């Protein structure tokens, strides 16, 4: 059942849903500005509305949060995109490795480009460096961070203080870049 409520002179739509599985009243606020009040069977709609009014402050904060922090855009790439950008990604990765290895002077073996769903890059115990082909879609400063991150794993195969100190030698603002990278959908290891 769709209803409307006013929060500080702004009308919001909300839904009331009855659920067999619900054990208590619950309010959910979603990124698309949808508010849903779920109530157990047997509860009156008036009880749900009273509960919603009691939680208006929280609802307002949640709605504002989602307005200020929109969902990162998610782009789906297919095999064709991988094949199209694989060579470009390899050239980019090798050029960046050469540039940043001037600082570190580490030796590594093979550099590979992969079509990974959950990683931007990885470093094997054998010294092989792997990068996601989607690095070609990233801003240059994030590519720099990724390459340095994996390069430093050649010396520190962990995320210890020593590892982050190595990263900071070439990328002093790595903490900021690490947070920015999370908006692009895959993780670094």
Secondary structure as UniProt FT lines:
FT   STRAND          2..7
FT   TURN            8..9
FT   STRAND          10..19
FT   STRAND          26..29
FT   TURN            31..32
FT   STRAND          35..40
FT   TURN            41..42
FT   HELIX           45..54
FT   HELIX           56..68
FT   HELIX           79..104
FT   STRAND          111..114
FT   STRAND          119..123
FT   TURN            125..126
FT   STRAND          129..132
FT   HELIX           133..137
FT   HELIX           140..152
FT   TURN            153..155
FT   HELIX           161..170
FT   TURN            172..173
FT   HELIX           174..181
FT   HELIX           182..184
FT   STRAND          187..188
//
